[in-house]
Amino acid sequence: MIISKIERQKKDKQRYSLFVDDQFLLGIDEAVLIHFSLHKGQEVSEELLAEIREAEYHQKVYSKAIHYISYGLRTIKEMRDYLAKIPALNEEELRSETGKEGLGEVATIDDSLISDIIERLLGQQYLNDLVYGQSYVRTSALINRKGPSTIYQELIRKGLTEQEILQALEEYPMDQQIENIQHLAQKYIRTKKNVPFKMLKNKLFEHLLIKGFDSDLIKQEMDQLDFDYSQDHQDDLLNKTAEKLVRTRQKKYSGYDLRNKVKEGLYRKGFDFEAINYWLEDHAELWEKSGK
C-alpha cells in the first residue's frame, strides 16, 4: 500500500487527510504526521497503519485534555476523572472519517493511556496541583469569602494532598479572614432585623462556622461587632411576637396553660428569659381571665 496523497484540511489547519492507494483513509493530527514522517509515495503496511490509527486516537484524547484545561485550571484528579469518561473512538466515528464499514478492532482508552497523558501534561506544566490550590484559595477568599476549613474540604475532594492544601492556604492571611468574617457578619445581621438578639448571635455563629471559619476567631470578631440592636427594638419585637403567639394559642388554650405555651414559644424563638417573664407579668390579665 502506498500513500497517494496527504492533504491539509480546510476547516482545521492542524489536521491532514491521509489517502492510501487513492482512497481516503483517515484524518490525522499534524503531530502524528510529523511523528511518523509520513509523505506521499511512502509504502505502508497494515501494521504501520494500525500504529497510525492508535497514535491519532491518543492525540485526539490529548487534544481533548488540552481543550478541557483551556476553560480553567484543573487538578490531576479532575483531569483523570474527565479522561476516564471519554468514549473510545468507535467504529461509527471511524466510518464517518473513512466511509468504510469495518476497520477491525478499535483502540480503547485505558488507565495506561490516561497516565501517559497526565504525565505529558505535568511535564508541560499544564497540570500543577499546588498552583491550582493557591489560585483556588485566593479566589475563594477574595471573591467567595469562604473560610479555610471549607476550602480545605473542597480541595481534598479535588484530589490535593494535605501538604499541598496547607501550603496553598498560606495564600489566605489572617487579616483577610478577619475582613471576610466582618463582611459576612454585617451582611447577615442586615437581613435578620426581626430575629431576637440572642438567637441572632447563635445563628450568626453557626452561619460563620458553616462558612468554614475557626470558632475562636469567630467569637473574637463577634465581640467587636456592632449589632445595632436597641432595647426599644427588642421590646417591640418581643411584644409583636408574643401578641401573635397569644392569638394563635388561645384557640386551644386559656389561663395559665395559655401563659405556658406563649412562654415556651417565646423562649424557642430566642428571646431573653428575663424579658419574657417581664412581658408575661405585664400581661397577667390574659391568664387570669378564666380564673385558672
Secondary structure as UniProt FT lines:
FT   STRAND          2..8
FT   TURN            13..14
FT   STRAND          15..20
FT   TURN            21..22
FT   STRAND          23..29
FT   HELIX           30..35
FT   TURN            36..37
FT   TURN            40..41
FT   HELIX           46..70
FT   HELIX           76..84
FT   HELIX           91..98
FT   HELIX           111..123
FT   TURN            124..125
FT   HELIX           129..142
FT   HELIX           148..157
FT   TURN            158..159
FT   HELIX           162..168
FT   HELIX           169..171
FT   HELIX           174..190
FT   TURN            193..194
FT   HELIX           197..211
FT   HELIX           215..222
FT   TURN            223..224
FT   HELIX           231..249
FT   TURN            250..252
FT   HELIX           255..268
FT   TURN            269..270
FT   HELIX           273..282
FT   TURN            283..284
FT   HELIX           285..288
FT   TURN            289..290
//
